[in-house]
């Protein structure tokens, strides 16, 4: 049993390393040659893997740019589901969105966002990705709060929280922007509670 577990662990590490190598190679080529000038075959050749290997890890060329897509989605969902029983929902989302904004606005991130912002294909992919993240978060919220809030309220708050990422990333002071945005989100979430009254901490 231990040997099998160790073998599985090695395979997973190897897969993760291959995925990381492909993503890093793709970004380097995109920066060097321009996003539109690089194809999947170019990435595969440079990373010394088969084209099928690239597609085994990434569903599209756009996905190569958003390598941490699934990780970010899981972090947002876990901010809802794994918070302490006494932590309110909106502050938990605020904390996780702030951490993601800090990660994505760190030194050296500007060229990546310039590439995304100037590419219609990447902007479209990012928008679809954010909508998917919002739906996942809304599903998690609905499961947590039950009948205290409607499905529409859960989806709306989730969408607002995800949109806060983009608004803060583009702001001169991301932290101040998030504080302002989440004050409004918190107020809206409280009003949306059953009977118009603020919900209990775990339900808020």
C-alpha positions in Angstrom: 0.0 0.0 0.0 2.8 2.4 0.9 4.7 1.5 -2.3 1.6 2.2 -4.4 0.9 5.5 -2.7 4.5 6.5 -3.3 4.3 5.6 -6.9 1.1 7.6 -7.3 2.8 10.6 -5.6 5.7 10.5 -8.0 3.4 10.4 -11.0 1.5 13.4 -9.7 4.7 15.3 -9.1 5.9 14.5 -12.5 2.6 15.6 -14.1 2.7 18.8 -12.1 6.3 19.5 -13.1 5.5 18.9 -16.8 2.5 21.2 -16.6 4.6 23.9 -15.0 7.3 23.6 -17.6 4.8 23.9 -20.4 3.2 27.0 -18.9 6.5 28.7 -18.2 7.7 27.9 -21.7 4.5 29.3 -23.2 4.7 32.5 -21.3 8.4 33.0 -22.2 7.6 32.5 -25.9 4.5 34.8 -25.7 6.6 37.6 -24.2 9.5 37.1 -26.6 7.5 36.8 -29.9 4.0 38.1 -29.0 1.0 36.0 -28.1 -0.5 35.9 -31.6 2.8 34.8 -33.2 3.1 31.7 -31.1 1.2 28.4 -31.7 0.7 25.3 -29.6 3.3 23.5 -31.8 5.8 26.1 -31.0 5.2 25.7 -27.3 5.4 21.9 -27.5 8.7 22.0 -29.5 10.3 24.5 -27.1 9.2 22.5 -24.0 10.3 19.3 -25.7 6.9 17.5 -25.3 4.3 16.3 -27.8 1.5 18.5 -28.9 -0.9 15.9 -27.3 1.0 16.4 -24.0 0.3 20.1 -24.1 -3.4 19.5 -24.7 -3.5 16.8 -22.0 -2.7 19.6 -19.5 -4.3 22.7 -21.2 -7.5 22.7 -23.1 -6.6 25.7 -25.3 -3.8 28.2 -26.1 -5.5 30.8 -23.9 -5.5 28.4 -20.9 -1.7 28.4 -21.0 -1.8 32.0 -19.8 -4.1 31.2 -17.0 -2.2 28.3 -15.6 -3.5 28.8 -12.0 -7.1 29.0 -13.1 -8.3 25.9 -11.2 -6.2 26.7 -8.1 -7.7 30.2 -7.9 -11.2 28.8 -8.3 -10.7 26.3 -5.5 -9.2 28.9 -3.2 -12.4 31.1 -3.7 -14.7 28.1 -3.0 -12.7 27.1 0.1 -12.9 30.7 1.4 -16.6 30.0 1.6 -16.7 26.4 2.7 -13.6 26.2 5.0 -14.0 29.4 7.0 -14.6 29.1 10.8 -18.1 28.8 12.1 -18.0 32.3 13.5 -16.5 34.0 10.4 -18.9 35.9 8.2 -19.1 35.1 4.5 -18.3 38.5 3.0 -15.1 39.1 5.1 -13.9 35.6 4.2 -14.3 36.4 0.5 -12.7 39.8 1.0 -9.7 38.2 2.6 -9.2 35.7 -0.3 -9.8 38.2 -3.0 -7.3 40.5 -1.4 -4.7 37.7 -1.3 -5.3 36.9 -5.0 -5.1 40.6 -6.0 -1.8 40.9 -4.1 -0.5 37.7 -5.9 -1.6 39.0 -9.3 -0.2 42.6 -8.9 3.2 41.6 -7.5 6.4 42.9 -9.1 6.8 41.5 -12.5 3.1 40.9 -13.2 2.6 44.0 -15.3 3.8 42.5 -18.7 1.4 39.5 -18.2 -1.6 41.8 -17.6 -0.6 44.0 -20.5 -0.6 41.0 -22.7 -4.1 39.9 -21.4 -5.6 43.4 -21.7 -4.4 43.9 -25.2 -5.5 40.5 -26.6 -9.3 40.1 -27.4 -8.9 36.3 -27.2 -7.4 36.5 -23.7 -9.8 39.0 -22.5 -12.7 36.8 -23.6 -11.2 33.8 -22.0 -10.6 35.7 -18.7 -14.3 36.9 -18.7 -15.5 33.4 -19.2 -13.2 32.2 -16.5 -14.4 34.8 -14.0 -18.0 33.9 -14.7 -17.2 30.2 -14.1 -15.5 31.1 -10.8 -18.6 33.1 -9.8 -20.9 30.2 -10.5 -18.7 27.9 -8.4 -18.7 30.4 -5.5 -22.4 31.0 -5.8 -23.0 27.2 -5.6 -20.8 27.0 -2.5 -22.6 30.0 -0.9 -26.1 28.5 -1.6 -25.0 25.3 0.1 -23.8 27.2 3.1 -26.7 29.6 3.7 -29.6 27.3 2.7 -32.9 29.2 2.5 -31.6 32.4 4.2 -30.9 33.8 0.8 -32.3 33.2 -2.6 -30.4 31.6 -5.5 -30.4 35.0 -7.2 -28.9 36.7 -4.1 -26.1 34.0 -3.9 -25.2 34.4 -7.6 -25.3 38.2 -7.4 -23.0 38.4 -4.4 -20.6 35.8 -5.9 -20.5 37.9 -9.2 -19.8 41.1 -7.2 -17.0 39.4 -5.3 -15.4 38.1 -8.4 -15.7 41.4 -10.2 -14.0 43.1 -7.2 -10.8 41.3 -8.3 -10.7 43.0 -11.6 -11.7 46.4 -10.3 -9.1 46.3 -7.5 -6.4 45.0 -9.9 -7.0 48.1 -12.1 -7.1 50.5 -9.2 -4.3 52.8 -8.1 -4.7 51.5 -4.5 -6.1 47.9 -4.7 -6.5 47.5 -0.9 -8.5 50.8 -0.6 -10.6 49.8 -3.6 -11.4 46.4 -2.1 -12.4 48.0 1.2 -14.8 50.2 -0.5 -16.2 47.5 -2.8 -16.7 44.9 0.0 -18.4 47.5 2.3 -21.0 47.7 -0.4 -21.1 44.0 -0.9 -21.6 43.4 2.8 -24.5 45.9 2.9 -26.1 44.3 -0.1 -25.8 40.8 1.4 -27.3 41.9 4.7 -30.3 43.5 2.9 -30.8 40.4 0.8 -31.1 38.3 4.0 -34.5 36.8 4.9 -36.9 39.5 5.9 -34.3 42.1 5.1 -32.4 41.5 8.4 -28.7 40.7 8.7 -28.0 37.0 8.8 -26.0 35.2 11.5 -22.2 35.1 11.1 -22.0 31.8 9.4 -24.9 32.6 7.0 -23.7 36.1 6.1 
